[in-house]
Every structure is written in C-alpha cells, then in structure tokens.
Amino acid sequence: MKHRAVSVALGLLLVALGAGVASAGDIVTVPTANQLKAGEIDLAGYYIFVDNDALVDAIQPLDITSVRAQTFYMGLTDEVELDIHRYDVDKVGKESIYNLNVLVLKEDAKWPNVVIGGRDLTKVYGHASYYLCSAKTLNPPVAGPPTGPIYRLHLSVGTEDNTLFAEGRHEGLFGGVQILFRPSDPAVGLIVLYDATDIITGLTYVPKPNWPTFKGGTFGGHWWVGLSYTFNAK
C-alpha cells in the first residue's frame, strides 16, 4: 500500500509540475525527460528578444532582433513523443525541425525518468543531435496532492545541436532544476537550466487548472516570453 501511495502521489505531482512549470519534453529549447503520455498534446509559442551583440560572429552581421518559435508535442504512446519546432528567425527565414523522444525508464519512488531522443532528425540545420535525459523529483509527497515547494532535477548528456543561432548546444552535460513554489490557484514555478552554452531562466504562471501556462525569462544574453497549453486529444 505504501508503494502504491507513493506512485499515486508521484502521478499527482507530475501533473502539477506539468501545469506549473513544464509539460512537454523540452523546457524552452532544452531537451528533458518530461514526457507526454499517449494522446496528450502540448502547443506553445515563444518570442525571443535577441541581443545581437550576444550572437556568434558568423551571424552577428545579419543584425537579428527576434525569433518567433512555435512548438507542437504529441504523445504517440506512453513511451514515444513526437515534437515539431518551427523557427522564424528575423532576416533569416522559417524552418521546421522534427524531434523524437523515447521513454526507456519510468520514474518511480526510487528511479528517475530516462529518455533517449534526437533533434532535427531530417537535418534541416546540417546534422541531427542525440541525447539521453534523466529527471527526478527530489522531494515527492508520500500521499495526497502536492503542496510545494517541490524540486525536480534534470541531468542530460548529448551531442552538438546547432538549431538555434548556429551555436553548439546540448553537447556534453547539461540540465538544471524546476521548482514548483505553488501547485495551483495559481500555480507558480521557476526554471533554471544550463544548455551547455547558455543559462536559461524562466518564471511560469498558471492562473487556474486547465488554463494556459504563461512564462518568460532570460536566454543567455537574450529575453523570451511564451505561452503553452496541454490537453488530451483522446
């Protein structure tokens, strides 16, 4: 009974983390082991205010000021998630990349979620990148709904991904932490991640259950805002 209570509490906790901090596989653009279940869909839009001085020399002369991004995540099964990212980069143009994540170990009271996956599998930006991600909630409640604050740790390893600003990301170790300060009414969370190139921070806010998630923060020398919504298509 104790093991079942912990499993139920973890399920409730992951729902709360999904609503308040992040729901689909990626957090902004960083791959994680947060995985959608079969039939779940997450739609998101982001706007990055670009500091041109923070860009690599190769694209700095283009004087880029913004990036608009839309993301689509869908749980094909409880273990397989398909992601599509569309980037509209100022003065560069629009491209879409296709990503796939496979859950190889499901989180429980003892073990983390573990996901293997790949980004830009059709090689729009030159080559695909691959990663292994893990995520573990450090202090899950033993019974009942979560009350917060709750901490979820991410640790991943991958190969170079150059799908944003032509900068190598996700090579070697990367990861960070999600903090859910308040689970609901409203749900308030914090993201701090390192993608092997930049530190990404963000605050998330969900006014009420089943509402979209409002979020925004920093991306290295840039700023970003976003909106996401997760629902079950079944």
C-alpha positions as CSV (number, residue, x, y, z in Angstrom):
1,M,0.0,0.0,0.0
2,K,2.8,2.4,0.8
3,H,4.4,1.8,-2.7
4,R,1.0,2.5,-4.3
5,A,0.5,5.7,-2.3
6,V,3.9,6.9,-3.4
7,S,3.1,6.1,-7.0
8,V,-0.2,7.9,-6.9
9,A,1.4,10.9,-5.2
10,L,4.1,11.0,-7.9
11,G,1.5,11.0,-10.6
12,L,-0.3,13.9,-9.0
13,L,3.0,15.7,-8.6
14,L,3.9,15.3,-12.2
15,V,0.5,16.7,-13.3
16,A,1.2,19.7,-11.0
17,L,4.7,20.1,-12.4
18,G,3.3,19.9,-15.9
19,A,0.8,22.6,-15.2
20,G,3.0,24.9,-13.3
21,V,6.5,24.6,-14.8
22,A,6.8,22.5,-18.0
23,S,4.7,19.8,-19.6
24,A,6.2,18.5,-22.8
25,G,9.7,17.1,-23.5
26,D,11.5,20.4,-23.9
27,I,11.8,23.3,-21.5
28,V,12.0,26.2,-23.9
29,T,14.5,24.5,-26.3
30,V,16.4,22.3,-23.8
31,P,15.6,18.5,-24.1
32,T,14.4,16.9,-20.9
33,A,12.9,13.7,-19.6
34,N,9.5,15.3,-19.1
35,Q,7.4,13.1,-21.3
36,L,3.8,13.3,-22.6
37,K,1.5,10.3,-22.4
38,A,-0.4,8.8,-25.2
39,G,-2.9,11.3,-26.7
40,E,-1.6,14.3,-24.9
41,I,-0.7,17.3,-27.0
42,D,1.2,20.4,-26.0
43,L,1.1,23.6,-28.1
44,A,3.4,26.5,-27.4
45,G,4.6,29.8,-28.8
46,Y,7.7,31.8,-27.9
47,Y,9.1,35.1,-28.8
48,I,12.8,35.7,-28.2
49,F,14.1,39.3,-28.0
50,V,17.6,38.9,-29.4
51,D,20.6,40.9,-28.2
52,N,22.6,40.9,-31.4
53,D,25.8,41.5,-29.5
54,A,25.4,38.1,-27.8
55,L,25.3,36.2,-31.1
56,V,28.2,34.3,-32.6
57,D,30.3,36.3,-35.1
58,A,29.1,34.2,-38.0
59,I,25.5,35.6,-37.9
60,Q,26.1,38.8,-36.0
61,P,26.3,40.9,-39.2
62,L,22.7,40.0,-40.0
63,D,21.5,42.2,-37.1
64,I,18.9,39.8,-35.9
65,T,16.5,41.3,-33.4
66,S,13.9,38.5,-32.8
67,V,13.0,34.8,-33.1
68,R,9.4,33.6,-33.2
69,A,9.0,29.9,-32.4
70,Q,6.1,27.5,-32.3
71,T,6.3,24.0,-30.8
72,F,4.0,21.0,-31.2
73,Y,4.4,18.0,-28.9
74,M,2.3,14.8,-29.1
75,G,2.4,11.6,-27.1
76,L,2.1,8.8,-29.7
77,T,2.2,6.2,-26.9
78,D,3.1,6.4,-23.2
79,E,6.7,5.8,-24.3
80,V,7.1,7.7,-27.6
81,E,6.7,11.5,-28.1
82,L,6.9,13.4,-31.4
83,D,7.9,17.1,-31.4
84,I,7.8,19.6,-34.2
85,H,9.5,23.0,-33.8
86,R,9.1,25.9,-36.2
87,Y,11.5,28.8,-36.0
88,D,11.0,32.1,-37.8
89,V,14.3,34.0,-37.4
90,D,14.4,37.7,-38.2
91,K,16.3,38.3,-41.6
92,V,17.0,34.6,-41.9
93,G,13.6,32.9,-42.6
94,K,11.5,30.0,-41.4
95,E,12.4,26.3,-40.8
96,S,10.9,23.4,-39.0
97,I,12.7,20.6,-37.2
98,Y,11.4,17.2,-36.2
99,N,12.4,15.5,-32.9
100,L,11.6,12.2,-31.3
101,N,11.8,11.1,-27.7
102,V,11.5,7.5,-26.3
103,L,11.0,6.8,-22.6
104,V,13.2,3.9,-21.5
105,L,12.8,4.1,-17.7
106,K,9.7,5.4,-16.0
107,E,10.1,7.5,-12.8
108,D,9.0,5.9,-9.5
109,A,9.9,6.5,-5.9
110,K,13.5,5.2,-6.5
111,W,14.4,5.8,-10.2
112,P,14.2,8.8,-12.4
113,N,12.5,9.2,-15.8
114,V,15.0,8.4,-18.5
115,V,14.5,9.4,-22.2
116,I,16.6,8.9,-25.3
117,G,15.9,11.1,-28.3
118,G,17.1,13.1,-31.2
119,R,16.6,16.7,-32.6
120,D,16.5,17.9,-36.2
121,L,16.2,14.3,-37.4
122,T,15.6,15.5,-41.0
123,K,18.9,17.5,-40.8
124,V,17.5,20.9,-41.7
125,Y,20.4,22.6,-39.9
126,G,23.1,20.3,-41.1
127,H,23.1,17.3,-38.7
128,A,20.9,15.6,-36.2
129,S,21.8,15.7,-32.5
130,Y,21.1,13.0,-29.9
131,Y,20.7,12.9,-26.1
132,L,20.0,10.9,-23.0
133,C,18.0,12.8,-20.4
134,S,17.0,12.0,-16.9
135,A,14.7,13.8,-14.5
136,K,13.9,13.1,-10.8
137,T,11.6,14.8,-8.3
138,L,13.7,15.2,-5.2
139,N,11.0,15.6,-2.6
140,P,7.7,14.0,-3.8
141,P,4.9,13.9,-1.3
142,V,4.2,10.5,0.2
143,A,0.4,10.9,-0.1
144,G,-2.2,13.3,-1.2
145,P,-1.8,16.3,-3.6
146,P,1.4,18.2,-3.6
147,T,1.7,21.5,-1.6
148,G,5.1,22.8,-2.7
149,P,7.8,23.9,-2.9
150,I,8.8,20.8,-4.9
151,Y,12.1,20.4,-6.8
152,R,12.7,18.4,-10.0
153,L,16.3,17.9,-11.1
154,H,17.4,17.4,-14.7
155,L,20.7,15.9,-15.9
156,S,21.4,15.1,-19.5
157,V,24.2,14.3,-21.9
158,G,24.1,14.8,-25.7
159,T,25.8,15.7,-28.9
160,E,26.1,19.1,-30.5
161,D,22.8,20.8,-31.6
162,N,23.1,23.9,-33.7
163,T,19.4,24.6,-34.4
164,L,19.3,28.0,-32.6
165,F,21.6,30.9,-33.5
166,A,24.1,28.4,-35.1
167,E,25.5,27.9,-31.6
168,G,26.5,24.4,-30.4
169,R,24.2,23.4,-27.6
170,H,23.4,20.2,-25.6
171,E,27.0,18.9,-26.2
172,G,28.3,17.0,-23.2
173,L,26.5,17.5,-19.9
174,F,23.5,19.9,-19.5
175,G,20.5,20.2,-17.2
176,G,19.2,22.1,-14.2
177,V,16.2,22.4,-11.9
178,Q,12.5,23.1,-11.9
179,I,10.9,24.5,-8.7
180,L,7.2,24.4,-8.2
181,F,6.6,27.0,-5.5
182,R,2.8,26.7,-5.6
183,P,0.9,23.8,-7.2
184,S,-2.3,25.5,-8.1
185,D,-4.7,28.6,-7.9
186,P,-2.4,30.0,-9.1
187,A,0.5,27.6,-10.0
188,V,3.8,29.4,-9.9
189,G,7.2,27.9,-10.9
190,L,10.8,28.6,-11.7
191,I,13.2,27.2,-14.3
192,V,17.0,27.4,-14.2
193,L,18.8,25.4,-16.8
194,Y,22.2,25.2,-18.5
195,D,22.2,24.0,-22.1
196,A,26.0,23.7,-22.4
197,T,26.2,27.1,-23.9
198,D,23.8,29.5,-22.1
199,I,22.0,29.7,-18.8
200,I,18.2,29.8,-19.3
201,T,15.9,31.1,-16.6
202,G,12.1,31.4,-16.5
203,L,9.1,32.1,-14.4
204,T,5.8,30.2,-15.1
205,Y,2.3,31.1,-14.1
206,V,-1.0,29.2,-14.4
207,P,-4.0,31.2,-13.1
208,K,-6.3,28.2,-12.7
209,P,-6.3,24.5,-13.6
210,N,-6.8,23.8,-17.3
211,W,-5.6,27.3,-18.2
212,P,-2.6,28.0,-20.4
213,T,0.9,28.5,-18.9
214,F,2.3,32.0,-19.1
215,K,6.1,32.2,-18.9
216,G,9.1,34.3,-19.6
217,G,12.7,34.8,-18.7
218,T,16.3,35.0,-20.0
219,F,18.2,33.0,-22.6
220,G,21.8,33.8,-22.2
221,G,22.0,37.5,-23.2
222,H,18.5,37.4,-24.7
223,W,15.0,37.7,-23.2
224,W,12.0,35.4,-24.0
225,V,8.2,35.2,-23.4
226,G,6.0,32.3,-24.1
227,L,2.6,30.7,-23.8
228,S,1.8,26.9,-23.8
229,Y,-1.3,24.7,-23.4
230,T,-1.5,21.0,-22.8
231,F,-4.6,18.9,-23.4
232,N,-5.7,15.3,-24.1
233,A,-6.9,14.6,-27.6
234,K,-8.4,11.3,-26.7
